[in-house]
């Protein structure tokens, strides 16, 4: 996106990758740029699917990264065998 525009993000509580991508698209980033990104990064079999969804009455732009076998990359908490100190039990607020 070489047109000189930029955004400042201050995600005090964190930020979800798919939500960030959807927000950037809704703000005017060209969908073609995002859809061609996996191939430009050396992953020609990975696709990016963009759709409009309604969640709790709010319209949003949804972005799914689809792996070659048809699975979607699920947002979440992956461990890859690492151990760290926190509990995955019910959270209380």
Buried (B, 14 or more C-beta within 10 A) or exposed (E): EEEEEEEEEEEEEEEEEBBBBBBBBEEEBEEEEBBEBBEEEEEEEBBBEBEEEEEEEEEBBBBBBBEEEEEEEEEEEEEEEEEEEEEEEEEEE
